[in-house]
Amino acid sequence: MHSRTALILVRLNGAAVLGLGLLFWAGYARALITLHMALGVILVLALWTLAGLAWRRDVSGATVAIAFSWGLVVPILGVVQLSLPSGNGYGLLRVLHLIVGLGVIAQAESLKSG
C-alpha cells in the first residue's frame, strides 16, 4: 500500500469515526457502534501502515514507535469505555478516547511528510 492510499484511508475513516462518535454522544445511532469499531480498526491499521512506510524512509524510530503505540491506545480506550457504566469516570474516558482518536489522525498527517 502506498502512503497516499493509507493517508486517504486515515482521513476518510477518521471523519466517519468522528461523526459516528459524535452521534453516539448525542444519544443517536447506537446500533452503529460495531461499524464505528470496524472503521476504527481500519484507521489504526492505516496509521500503522504509514508508520511502517515512514520507518522504511528512515524516519526516527521514536516517531514510528509513538505512532504505533498511539494506535494501540485508541482501541483499548474504546473497549474499556464499552465496559464502564455511566458515571465512574465514563465522561472523562469518552473525552480521552476522542482526544487520542484525533491524535491518530494527527500522527498520520505527521508521518506523511516524514
C-alpha positions, 0 to 999 in steps of 0.5 A: 500500500502506498502512503497516499492510499493509507493517508486517504484511508486515515482521513476518510475513516477518521471523519466517519469515526468522528461523526459516528462518535459524535452521534453516539454522544448525542444519544443517536445511532447506537446500533452503529457502534460495531461499524464505528469499531470496524472503521476504527480498526481500519484507521489504526491499521492505516496509521500503522501502515504509514508508520511502517512506510515512514520507518522504511524512509528512515524516519526516527524510530521514536516517531514510528514507535509513538505512532504505533503505540498511539494506535494501540491506545485508541482501541483499548480506550474504546473497549474499556469505555464499552465496559464502564457504566455511566458515571465512574469516570465514563465522561472523562474516558469518552473525552480521552478516547476522542482526544487520542482518536484525533491524535491518530489522525494527527500522527498520520498527517505527521508521518506523511511528510516524514 
